[in-house]
Amino acid sequence: MNHLSRSVVALSLCGVAAAFAQTLSSPLGTPAPSKSAPAGTPSAVPHGQGAGVHSPLSPFAPLPRRTDVVAWSVLTDVTTRVENRRIVPVYPKAVTALNQKTLRLQGFMMPLEAGEQQRHFLLASVPLTCSFCTPGGPESMVEVRTKTPVKYSLGAVVVEGKFHVLQNDPYGLYYRITEGVGVK
């Protein structure tokens, strides 16, 4: 097979992949169009696509609704700005009000160490479906350090602890929970 034939096969395969491509929708619904935009004009960046959105095709169940945890929609409502050649988060008042408070958060574990019992891990808004990919940006993950180990689970877990809104984390994280404990 010559170079041109390989290119045609590759383009054909791309066309097949595109036919099966999926556009994800937001669990929060579609945003209302901007009043200042002309009719038929997209109002903003599409919501509910890409990392940080739980795919309906995922083999893992989405987070069950709980009233005793902070919703991820609160934590992910963060914007950014460039300051001294760095991207820094701009937190809304609802997020800054959570700083230094004891709260509960529900999510999926991303272990940072080997073992069945975890004391240091990331909690993500969506399950990790690829061991080489992150499930979203820093707004959809929380670093967790616990007092006692939490058993690793592929399903959703709930942790309670002191919540920190980070201003200048060297690893680029936005949130951390310390003194955490697993909650049933």
trRosetta pair geometry for C-beta under 8 A, 3 or more apart (Angstrom, degrees):
i j d omega theta_ij theta_ji phi_ij phi_ji
1 5 4.4 -124 -168 93 89 133
1 6 5.7 110 133 -57 116 83
1 9 7.7 -2 -175 -10 146 140
2 5 5.1 98 54 9 68 104
2 6 7.2 -129 102 -4 36 90
3 6 5.8 -57 -152 36 31 111
3 7 6.5 33 151 -21 65 106
4 7 5.6 -54 -151 34 33 114
4 8 6.5 34 152 -20 66 103
5 8 5.7 -53 -150 34 33 111
5 9 6.5 32 152 -16 65 105
6 9 5.7 -55 -148 38 33 111
6 10 6.2 35 152 -21 66 107
7 10 5.6 -53 -146 37 31 113
7 11 6.3 30 155 -17 65 105
8 11 5.8 -53 -147 38 30 110
8 12 6.4 35 152 -22 63 105
9 12 5.6 -53 -149 35 31 114
9 13 6.4 31 153 -18 64 104
10 13 5.8 -54 -150 36 31 110
10 14 6.5 35 150 -21 64 103
11 14 5.5 -50 -148 33 35 114
11 15 6.5 39 151 -21 64 101
12 15 5.6 -53 -154 33 33 113
12 16 6.7 34 149 -18 65 102
13 16 5.5 -49 -150 35 37 112
13 17 6.3 38 151 -19 67 104
14 17 5.6 -53 -147 38 33 112
14 18 6.3 36 152 -22 65 105
15 18 5.6 -52 -146 35 31 113
15 19 6.6 38 152 -25 62 101
16 19 5.7 -51 -154 28 33 114
16 20 6.9 12 154 -2 63 107
17 20 6.1 -70 -154 47 33 99
17 21 6.6 57 145 -54 67 90
18 21 5.2 -25 -149 -9 40 121
22 55 7.5 81 101 -146 143 110
22 57 7.0 168 -6 -12 175 134
23 49 6.2 -40 -160 -106 73 114
24 48 5.4 -140 117 149 85 81
24 49 5.1 150 54 -110 91 52
24 50 7.3 -145 39 0 127 33
24 53 4.8 135 132 112 145 140
24 55 6.0 -90 -103 -106 125 69
24 56 7.6 168 -130 0 85 87
25 30 7.4 -55 -156 -62 101 87
25 48 4.8 7 176 139 28 148
26 29 6.2 -49 89 41 104 18
26 30 6.9 143 41 -76 111 44
26 47 4.5 -9 -48 128 143 101
26 48 2.7 -121 -53 -67 70 121
26 53 6.6 -93 -104 -122 57 125
27 48 7.3 158 -2 -117 49 114
27 53 7.6 171 -10 -149 89 86
27 54 7.0 24 -39 42 128 105
27 62 7.5 142 -88 -164 147 154
28 47 7.2 -66 65 148 109 137
28 48 7.4 -156 40 -70 83 110
28 73 6.1 120 -82 -113 132 131
30 47 7.0 159 -130 56 48 113
30 48 7.9 -77 -89 10 61 137
31 43 6.2 -126 103 80 112 137
31 44 6.5 -7 73 37 150 122
31 47 5.8 102 -16 -2 106 140
32 43 7.4 74 109 -42 42 173
33 37 6.1 -111 174 65 96 120
33 39 7.9 65 139 -123 161 50
33 41 7.6 114 -158 71 118 69
33 43 4.5 -171 -141 -58 53 124
34 37 4.1 84 71 -2 104 107
34 43 4.1 149 -11 -142 88 100
34 44 7.1 110 -40 -39 116 89
37 41 4.3 -136 171 82 110 120
37 42 7.7 -92 -179 86 158 28
37 43 5.4 -154 16 -106 154 65
38 41 4.9 82 63 -12 75 126
42 46 7.5 -52 -161 -66 134 76
44 47 7.6 38 90 -40 111 94
46 49 5.1 26 112 6 116 130
48 53 5.2 105 -160 -118 53 147
49 53 6.5 -18 -74 14 6 153
50 53 6.6 88 66 15 43 111
51 133 7.5 -148 -105 168 115 108
51 134 6.6 43 -156 97 142 76
51 135 6.0 154 -163 163 89 31
51 136 4.5 166 145 -98 93 46
51 137 6.7 114 103 -30 123 66
51 140 7.6 -176 139 49 89 149
52 76 6.9 129 -176 -128 132 139
52 125 6.2 34 -154 66 72 127
52 126 6.3 159 -153 3 24 126
52 135 6.4 114 -77 138 41 72
52 136 2.8 87 -78 -116 85 120
52 137 6.3 -25 -57 14 133 74
52 139 7.6 22 -122 78 144 92
52 140 4.3 -170 -124 -39 103 165
53 126 6.7 36 93 -65 11 151
53 136 7.8 119 -14 -90 47 112
54 58 6.0 -74 -175 5 78 148
54 62 4.7 106 135 -109 162 101
54 63 7.6 -152 -56 0 155 82
54 125 7.7 -116 -47 132 96 82
54 126 4.5 -170 -79 -121 74 107
54 127 7.3 67 -123 14 95 80
55 58 4.6 126 70 -39 87 91
55 126 7.9 83 0 -167 68 136
55 129 7.5 -14 27 -31 125 163
58 62 7.6 106 62 -65 133 72
58 126 7.7 -142 -84 -174 161 102
58 127 6.2 132 -174 50 138 119
58 129 6.2 -112 -127 -83 96 134
59 129 7.8 132 27 -124 88 104
60 108 7.3 54 152 -108 157 140
60 127 4.0 44 64 -5 159 165
60 129 7.5 -138 9 -83 117 92
60 154 6.5 -135 -107 153 119 95
60 155 7.1 179 -154 -106 102 53
61 64 7.5 17 133 -52 121 82
61 155 7.1 12 46 -132 102 93
61 156 7.6 -79 86 -14 94 108
62 126 8.0 -37 -126 -122 77 76
63 66 7.9 -81 161 5 100 99
63 72 7.7 129 24 -10 160 126
63 106 5.5 120 -155 123 124 119
63 107 7.1 -34 -91 -101 131 41
63 125 7.6 -70 -25 -168 139 60
63 156 5.2 117 -117 -104 72 147
64 106 7.9 -95 57 172 69 155
64 156 6.7 -158 13 49 83 154
66 69 4.8 54 91 12 119 108
66 106 5.8 118 33 -34 136 151
66 158 7.2 -38 65 -93 176 136
68 104 5.6 14 135 57 85 149
68 158 8.0 41 94 -161 105 148
69 103 7.7 97 -149 163 50 91
69 104 4.5 -91 -104 109 70 98
69 105 5.7 113 -162 -117 104 23
69 106 4.4 1 -156 -12 173 100
69 158 6.2 -115 -83 -133 129 111
70 74 5.7 -90 177 55 95 137
70 75 6.7 85 132 -40 118 106
70 98 6.7 49 -113 -121 152 144
70 103 5.4 34 -30 160 118 137
70 104 6.9 164 -2 78 75 54
70 105 5.5 -27 46 -94 98 80
70 163 7.8 56 -7 -93 154 160
71 74 5.1 104 71 -5 82 97
71 75 7.7 -165 102 3 50 85
72 75 5.5 -60 -150 44 47 107
72 76 5.6 34 157 -15 79 112
72 107 7.4 107 -77 -88 119 104
72 125 4.2 97 -138 -121 153 121
72 140 6.6 41 -168 -132 120 77
73 76 6.1 -56 -131 44 27 104
73 77 6.6 42 160 -38 59 105
74 77 6.1 -57 -160 16 26 115
74 94 5.6 -115 -154 133 101 124
74 95 6.5 159 156 -80 86 77
74 98 7.8 108 138 -39 130 143
75 78 7.4 -21 164 -26 47 111
75 95 6.5 109 -116 -114 47 109
75 125 7.8 -169 74 -71 122 123
75 139 6.3 161 139 179 79 75
75 140 7.4 128 107 -100 110 39
75 142 7.5 -59 -160 -59 158 111
75 174 7.8 136 -178 106 95 128
75 175 6.5 -28 -151 -41 123 155
76 125 6.9 0 -55 -53 126 163
76 136 7.8 -52 -113 164 121 147
76 139 4.6 102 -126 139 58 114
76 140 5.5 27 -94 -77 111 80
77 92 5.6 -28 118 10 109 135
77 94 7.1 24 73 64 135 125
77 95 7.0 -165 72 -43 90 118
78 89 5.1 -20 177 -158 128 109
78 90 6.7 149 -171 67 73 52
78 91 5.8 -28 -119 -101 97 58
78 92 7.2 -131 -95 -4 52 83
78 95 6.7 32 -80 -38 95 169
78 139 4.6 -160 38 -111 124 127
78 174 6.5 -57 -89 -149 177 156
79 89 7.6 129 79 -160 37 59
79 90 4.7 -24 75 60 87 110
80 87 5.0 13 175 -177 134 97
80 88 6.5 152 -155 75 80 34
80 89 5.7 -51 -99 -102 76 44
80 90 6.3 172 -102 6 20 87
81 87 7.6 161 81 -149 25 58
81 88 6.1 -26 64 61 74 85
81 90 5.6 58 -7 -39 103 122
82 85 7.0 5 -177 -114 103 19
82 86 7.0 151 -154 72 61 32
82 87 6.0 -38 -96 -93 65 58
82 88 7.7 125 -124 15 18 80
83 86 5.8 -34 71 64 70 85
83 88 4.9 -19 28 9 120 130
88 167 7.8 13 -162 -178 112 63
88 168 7.5 -23 -125 -95 111 71
89 138 7.5 -113 -63 94 127 123
89 139 7.4 146 -119 -79 128 96
89 167 8.0 -130 57 -131 97 41
89 174 5.3 78 -44 -117 163 110
91 95 4.2 -116 -170 84 107 127
91 96 5.0 127 112 -52 126 88
91 165 6.0 32 -93 -172 168 136
91 174 7.9 146 -79 -169 108 112
92 95 5.4 95 58 9 69 100
92 96 7.4 -144 99 -1 34 91
93 96 5.8 -58 -139 43 35 106
93 97 6.0 44 159 -30 68 106
94 97 5.9 -51 -151 27 25 117
94 98 7.5 29 149 -23 55 102
95 98 5.9 -54 -165 23 39 113
95 99 8.0 58 142 -39 62 87
95 165 6.0 119 149 -112 92 136
96 99 5.7 -21 -167 -10 50 118
96 165 5.9 -123 -112 66 51 171
97 101 7.8 16 139 -20 60 140
98 101 5.3 -99 -165 36 50 122
98 103 6.3 -31 -157 -14 104 154
98 163 5.3 -44 152 106 100 142
98 165 6.5 111 77 -48 89 113
99 163 6.8 -119 -118 107 27 88
99 164 6.5 41 -144 -144 75 38
99 165 4.1 -71 -85 16 101 108
100 162 6.6 -14 -152 -171 42 100
100 163 7.2 -69 -6 73 10 66
100 164 7.0 50 -67 -98 53 63
101 162 7.5 165 88 -146 21 59
101 163 5.6 -12 64 43 71 109
102 160 6.7 39 175 172 91 93
102 161 6.7 -99 -139 160 75 16
102 162 5.7 -42 -89 -88 69 57
102 163 7.3 154 -113 -2 18 85
103 160 6.9 -141 114 -142 26 72
103 161 7.8 -29 57 62 52 41
103 163 5.0 -5 34 -24 110 133
104 158 5.7 11 -175 -180 109 106
104 159 7.1 170 -147 88 63 35
104 160 4.5 -31 -92 -92 78 87
104 183 6.0 -35 -130 23 120 160
105 123 6.1 110 115 116 119 153
105 142 6.1 12 125 37 164 160
105 158 7.1 168 84 -150 34 63
105 159 6.0 -16 59 61 84 81
105 160 7.8 154 15 -89 64 41
105 163 7.6 116 -34 -95 124 117
105 177 6.6 -142 24 -59 131 145
106 156 5.6 23 178 177 99 118
106 157 7.2 -178 -146 91 61 34
106 158 4.7 -27 -95 -96 79 83
107 123 3.9 107 70 169 132 93
107 124 5.4 163 173 65 121 30
107 125 5.8 -62 -124 -84 109 32
107 142 7.1 146 16 31 158 106
107 156 6.7 -151 135 -143 6 82
107 157 7.0 -28 68 59 52 72
108 123 7.0 136 59 -160 34 58
108 124 5.0 -39 63 64 90 89
108 125 7.7 -16 18 85 94 10
108 126 6.6 -32 18 125 135 21
108 127 4.3 -171 -127 -99 167 59
108 128 6.4 -170 126 -6 127 75
108 135 7.4 60 67 -2 128 168
108 154 7.8 -2 -151 -179 102 40
108 155 7.8 -118 -114 154 84 19
108 156 6.1 -64 -75 -100 68 57
108 157 7.4 110 -116 18 27 83
109 118 6.5 139 -161 43 136 166
109 121 5.2 -3 -157 152 91 149
109 122 7.6 123 -163 74 45 52
109 123 6.5 -30 -95 -103 49 63
109 124 7.9 -164 -60 17 2 86
109 150 7.6 -168 -96 107 137 121
109 152 5.9 -150 102 -141 156 69
109 153 6.2 107 12 53 128 66
109 157 5.8 33 -41 18 103 133
110 121 6.0 157 72 -179 50 91
110 122 4.0 -18 61 65 112 101
110 123 7.5 -162 17 -75 84 17
110 124 5.6 61 -24 -19 117 117
110 128 5.4 111 -98 -47 97 138
110 135 7.7 -151 -65 4 132 112
110 141 7.4 -31 25 -136 139 118
111 114 7.3 90 142 -94 137 23
111 115 7.5 -179 -158 53 141 67
111 118 5.4 -124 -115 -104 93 131
111 121 5.1 -50 -109 -114 41 112
111 152 6.0 -15 -65 -112 125 124
112 118 7.9 107 31 -153 72 110
112 120 5.2 -64 57 116 125 92
112 121 5.5 -169 0 -106 88 47
112 122 6.7 99 -51 -15 103 83
113 118 6.9 154 56 -128 94 77
113 119 7.7 -4 38 44 138 79
113 120 6.2 69 -6 63 116 98
113 121 7.8 -101 23 -74 78 79
115 118 6.7 157 85 -74 97 60
115 152 7.4 156 106 -25 56 128
116 151 6.3 -15 156 -145 86 75
116 152 5.5 -124 -159 23 43 108
117 149 3.5 24 174 166 110 145
117 150 7.1 138 -159 61 64 28
117 151 6.1 -40 -101 -95 64 51
117 152 7.2 -118 -73 -17 15 84
118 121 4.6 19 167 -36 137 128
118 146 7.5 87 112 19 69 131
118 149 6.2 126 53 -158 29 83
118 150 5.3 -38 66 64 87 82
118 151 7.7 94 16 -158 84 5
118 152 5.4 95 -22 -71 116 84
119 145 6.8 23 154 -156 76 60
119 146 5.1 -125 -145 55 59 92
119 148 7.8 -120 -107 142 94 15
119 149 5.2 -63 -63 -97 84 69
119 150 7.5 141 -86 13 38 77
120 143 7.8 -6 -166 -176 79 89
120 144 7.2 173 -144 90 36 61
120 145 5.4 3 -103 -106 79 73
120 146 7.7 -142 -61 16 43 77
121 144 5.5 -13 65 58 71 104
121 150 7.6 -99 22 61 133 119
122 141 4.9 -9 -176 -170 117 114
122 142 6.9 145 -160 71 64 39
122 143 5.9 -39 -101 -98 71 52
122 144 7.0 148 -115 11 18 86
123 141 6.9 149 74 -157 46 58
123 142 4.7 -17 57 59 100 94
123 144 5.2 64 -21 -28 108 127
123 157 7.4 -111 -122 72 108 100
123 159 6.4 -128 -71 21 151 127
123 177 7.5 13 14 16 134 129
124 127 7.3 133 87 -102 117 17
124 128 6.5 101 40 -52 153 84
124 134 7.9 -168 -112 -174 139 75
124 135 4.7 91 171 53 145 133
124 136 6.6 149 -160 28 104 104
124 140 6.2 40 -158 136 75 88
124 141 5.0 -19 -99 -101 75 82
125 135 7.0 -163 58 117 69 122
125 136 6.1 -2 43 15 109 153
125 140 4.2 -80 13 -165 121 96
125 141 7.5 -102 -6 -65 80 48
126 135 4.4 -163 74 174 95 130
126 136 6.4 110 26 -29 110 115
126 140 7.1 -1 8 166 89 133
127 135 6.8 166 90 -101 22 149
127 154 7.2 40 -143 178 128 73
128 131 7.1 67 152 -93 118 44
128 133 7.5 163 -156 79 79 77
128 134 7.9 -52 -116 -139 95 34
128 135 5.5 -109 -90 -45 57 114
129 133 7.3 -20 67 67 72 123
129 135 7.3 101 8 -98 81 99
130 133 3.9 45 76 20 117 112
134 137 7.8 89 116 -85 128 25
134 141 7.3 -58 -172 -47 114 144
135 140 6.7 -113 104 118 89 126
135 141 7.5 130 59 -70 93 103
136 139 7.1 -84 140 68 115 72
136 140 3.2 -6 99 61 145 144
136 141 6.6 173 72 -33 94 90
137 140 5.9 90 56 16 57 97
137 141 7.7 -140 110 6 32 99
138 141 6.0 -74 -142 48 39 100
138 172 5.6 -130 -73 138 146 86
138 173 5.6 -171 -151 -130 115 36
138 174 4.6 125 138 -13 105 100
138 175 8.0 154 163 12 83 77
139 174 5.6 23 -90 21 52 160
141 173 7.2 -92 98 -132 101 90
141 174 7.9 115 67 36 70 93
141 175 7.5 177 101 52 49 100
142 173 7.9 94 -137 -171 34 114
142 175 4.3 -48 -115 101 86 115
142 176 6.6 161 -173 -100 78 21
142 177 5.8 49 153 -13 123 99
143 173 5.3 -5 -19 -151 118 160
143 175 7.0 173 23 99 71 59
143 176 4.5 -20 67 -112 100 81
143 177 7.3 -172 92 27 52 63
144 159 5.5 51 -140 92 142 171
144 161 7.2 129 -146 31 87 146
144 176 7.6 172 -79 -162 31 58
144 177 4.7 -3 -115 60 74 107
144 180 5.1 -4 -169 -9 97 169
145 161 7.9 175 69 170 61 165
145 176 7.3 11 4 -178 99 102
145 177 7.1 -172 33 94 60 62
145 178 5.1 1 62 -120 108 65
145 179 7.6 26 95 -22 88 31
145 180 6.3 142 82 13 39 108
146 149 6.6 124 89 -104 132 21
146 150 5.6 151 -43 -21 170 103
146 159 6.9 -106 -89 -144 109 126
146 161 7.2 -126 -108 -67 62 143
146 179 7.8 31 -145 165 35 15
146 180 4.0 -70 -99 80 70 94
146 181 6.3 119 -153 -84 101 33
146 182 7.1 14 -134 -35 147 76
147 179 5.6 25 -50 -154 105 55
147 180 6.7 -172 -2 65 73 41
147 181 5.9 -20 39 -73 107 85
148 181 6.2 36 38 -121 100 82
148 182 7.5 -89 86 10 97 93
150 157 6.5 96 166 180 132 150
150 159 6.7 -56 -81 -93 159 108
150 180 7.6 -40 -37 122 130 113
150 181 7.9 146 -75 -172 103 33
150 182 4.0 140 -118 -63 101 119
151 182 7.3 35 21 -97 72 170
153 156 7.6 -35 110 63 126 17
153 157 5.4 135 49 -59 125 109
157 182 6.5 -58 -175 -137 114 98
158 182 7.2 100 78 -166 60 58
158 183 4.2 -62 104 69 107 102
158 184 7.6 -36 51 64 116 4
159 177 6.0 127 115 110 124 159
159 180 4.6 6 176 -169 120 122
159 181 6.8 155 -155 74 73 32
159 182 6.0 -46 -101 -100 73 45
159 183 6.5 161 -111 7 18 92
160 180 6.6 148 76 -148 36 67
160 181 5.6 -21 60 58 88 84
160 183 5.1 72 -16 -43 107 127
161 177 4.1 104 72 173 120 101
161 178 5.8 -170 160 76 126 28
161 179 4.9 159 -150 81 101 65
161 180 3.4 -67 -43 -87 143 64
161 181 6.6 144 -67 8 89 61
162 177 6.7 142 69 -158 44 60
162 178 5.0 -28 63 63 103 83
162 179 5.1 50 6 42 104 114
163 175 6.9 -25 -165 -164 89 104
163 176 7.7 148 -157 83 45 47
163 177 5.7 -24 -96 -100 60 77
164 175 6.7 146 79 -160 62 53
164 176 4.4 -12 57 62 114 92
164 177 7.3 -174 15 -81 81 28
164 178 6.7 40 -17 -4 121 104
165 174 7.2 -23 -154 164 64 74
165 175 6.4 -26 -108 -103 48 75
166 169 4.2 18 161 -41 143 113
166 173 5.6 56 43 100 158 83
166 174 5.7 -174 50 -168 99 23
166 175 6.4 -148 3 -74 97 21
166 176 6.1 74 -50 -6 116 102
169 172 6.2 -100 90 8 100 8
169 173 4.4 -63 111 52 163 78
169 174 7.4 -127 15 -67 134 22
169 176 7.8 147 -98 -36 139 118
173 176 6.5 72 128 -59 137 91
177 180 4.8 69 129 -73 111 119
